[in-house]
Amino acid sequence: MYDEFEKMAVLIDADNTQLQKLDDVLEELSTYGRIIVKKAYGNWKKPALKNWESKIMTLAIKPEQQFDYVKEKNTSDIALVIGAMDLLHTGNYDAFVLVSSDSDFTPLAIRLREAGVYVIGVGENKTPKPFINACDDFLMIENIHGDYEDRLGWGQTVPADESGKPIVSDEEAKDGSAKNPRKKSAKDEKDDKEDAPILKAPKLSDIHKLLKKAAGKHADEDGYVLLSAAGSFIKRVRPEFDSKVYGYPKLKDLIEAFPKKYEIMKVNPQSQTPNYKYRCID
């Protein structure tokens, strides 16, 4: 859905980031391209950030110290914005990553996009919608490394349908060999209901609607649309979209799982990295 970036700058808001997920976040971001700059902003004298020292040393992240000039007033956000603009003006970076769940970075994301660089946001599922939509791509920390799969029983080995139920073959259903999610206790079910607002991923039915809309906008004479074009369109509309949430490693796998809805074919089958296109038949 994007070309691999040659120079990425990752800017971390330590006050609004899960330290325990930092390794996984950087690993995920590395799939997008080469990370040149890694900086974390915060007042490292704060007790709340005392555990960051060993982690940022291990991950080779440059700490940027920002004292709080007024008690209980966080000024590291401003330092991060200034740092981002300084990097932007060098003209050396084709992608910026803002790791935070703070909506105060919405104007920064908008400004970076206006400058023509790709903006990736990384935050918790509580991140306000304005910040999510200001980014070209937004990664929910809960989605990285399968937290959603563990929580919902979804996973790459158990694709889910629109209702979230695992898709199994007739034979698997008959002999019981399908890998089903763990059975939840009454307490787990109660906790899930209480935590319902956490499930912010788009409904699978909404993704089908967007795939159909993409086909209507970008289809060729035969009704086919490039999968990369459709994926980019979905990301523009729903930056937080991640096919892994529904149990599919890639968007192609999701489309192939619904043969009654789509036909899919290779565009350049002889290439080592073939592209695909699909058309809607439903």
Disulfide bonds with the S-S distance in Angstrom:
none
